[in-house]
Amino acid sequence: MLSPQNRMRRSSEFTAVLRSGRRAGREALSVAYLAPSPEARESGTPPRVGFAVGRPVGNAVVRKRVQRRLRHLMRARLALLPAGSLLVVRAKPLSASLGYDTLAAQLDGAIAAAMRPRRNATRRRRGPDDPHAPEKTRDGGDLAES
């Protein structure tokens, strides 16, 4: 069981992680990781984890069992997360039929991949600053079409 200070409960936190966090997936689950802000890291806020186990996983009994397993697995892995970080673990239907050790291995791999720094990767920007966007004329058409 995760302690209350390590659980995410507000939908705004889930939304923030899923919109701007780094994602990694495996066959049975996927994770989204949001690195802590400098303020959160300095304040020593504990890392928080949220779980999303939807209906495709199974009925209510199966979903609750999967969620309890994931909570138990994450309790042992909280030390890996920096202070103030947010993590959302989303279970896929395969997670209901996997054994404990296999689920743990997939969770470890997904967390490691989501926390791994990108190499030479830049986020593509859309808009007027995007160097890869085709140039537009004043009437809205592409210069290449002219």
C-alpha positions in Angstrom: 0.0 0.0 0.0 1.3 3.5 -0.9 1.2 6.1 1.8 -1.2 9.0 1.2 1.5 11.5 0.5 2.7 9.3 -2.4 -0.7 9.0 -4.1 -2.0 11.2 -6.9 -5.6 11.9 -6.5 -6.4 15.1 -8.4 -7.4 15.0 -12.0 -5.4 18.1 -12.7 -2.2 16.2 -11.8 -3.1 13.3 -14.0 -3.9 15.7 -16.8 -0.5 17.5 -16.4 1.5 14.3 -16.4 -0.4 12.8 -19.4 -0.1 16.0 -21.4 3.5 17.0 -20.8 5.2 13.9 -19.3 7.5 11.5 -21.0 5.8 8.2 -21.9 7.0 4.6 -22.2 5.1 1.5 -22.8 5.3 -2.2 -22.6 2.9 -5.0 -23.5 1.0 -5.0 -20.2 1.3 -1.3 -19.1 2.4 2.1 -20.0 3.8 4.9 -17.8 3.9 8.7 -18.1 6.6 10.5 -16.1 6.8 14.2 -15.3 10.2 15.3 -13.9 10.0 17.6 -10.9 10.2 21.3 -11.1 13.2 22.9 -9.3 10.9 24.3 -6.6 9.4 20.8 -6.0 12.8 19.2 -5.9 14.2 21.7 -3.4 11.1 21.5 -1.1 11.5 17.8 -0.7 8.0 16.9 -1.8 7.7 13.1 -2.0 7.2 11.5 -5.5 3.5 10.8 -6.3 2.1 7.9 -8.3 -1.3 7.5 -9.9 -2.9 4.5 -11.4 -5.3 4.1 -14.3 -7.0 0.7 -14.7 -9.8 0.9 -17.2 -12.7 -1.4 -18.1 -10.9 -3.3 -20.9 -8.7 -4.8 -18.2 -11.6 -6.8 -16.8 -14.5 -6.6 -14.3 -14.2 -4.7 -11.1 -12.7 -7.5 -9.1 -9.9 -8.0 -11.8 -9.3 -4.3 -12.1 -8.9 -3.9 -8.3 -6.5 -6.9 -8.2 -4.3 -5.3 -10.9 -4.3 -2.0 -9.1 -3.3 -3.6 -5.8 -0.5 -5.4 -7.6 0.8 -2.2 -9.2 0.5 -0.3 -6.0 2.6 -2.9 -4.2 5.2 -3.0 -7.0 5.4 0.8 -7.0 5.9 1.0 -3.2 9.3 -0.8 -3.6 10.2 1.5 -6.5 9.5 4.9 -5.0 13.1 5.3 -4.1 14.0 5.4 -7.8 11.9 8.5 -8.4 13.3 11.9 -7.6 11.5 14.1 -5.0 8.6 16.0 -6.5 8.2 13.8 -9.6 4.8 12.5 -10.8 4.2 9.1 -12.4 1.0 7.7 -13.9 0.9 3.9 -14.5 -1.8 2.8 -16.9 -2.7 -0.9 -17.0 -3.5 -2.6 -20.3 -5.7 -5.7 -20.6 -2.7 -8.1 -20.7 -1.7 -7.0 -17.1 -4.6 -9.0 -15.7 -3.2 -12.3 -16.9 0.5 -11.8 -16.2 2.3 -13.2 -13.3 3.8 -10.9 -10.6 7.4 -11.2 -11.7 6.6 -10.5 -15.3 4.5 -7.5 -14.4 7.4 -6.2 -12.2 9.9 -6.6 -15.0 7.7 -4.7 -17.4 7.1 -2.0 -14.9 10.8 -1.6 -14.3 11.5 -1.4 -18.0 8.8 1.2 -18.6 9.9 3.4 -15.7 13.6 3.2 -16.8 12.7 4.1 -20.4 10.5 7.1 -19.3 13.1 8.5 -17.0 16.0 8.0 -19.5 17.2 11.4 -20.9 16.7 11.9 -24.6 19.8 12.0 -26.8 19.9 14.7 -29.5 16.2 14.9 -29.5 14.3 18.2 -29.8 10.6 18.6 -29.7 9.2 19.7 -33.0 7.5 23.0 -32.8 4.5 23.9 -34.8 3.8 27.5 -35.6 5.7 30.5 -36.9 9.0 29.4 -35.1 9.1 26.0 -36.6 12.1 25.7 -39.0 10.6 22.6 -40.7 7.2 24.2 -41.5 6.7 25.1 -45.1 6.8 28.8 -45.8 3.5 30.5 -46.3 2.6 33.5 -48.5 0.3 36.3 -47.3 -2.7 34.7 -48.9 -2.1 31.4 -46.9 -0.8 29.3 -49.7 2.6 27.5 -49.7 5.4 29.1 -51.7 6.1 25.6 -53.2 2.7 25.7 -54.8 3.3 29.0 -56.6 
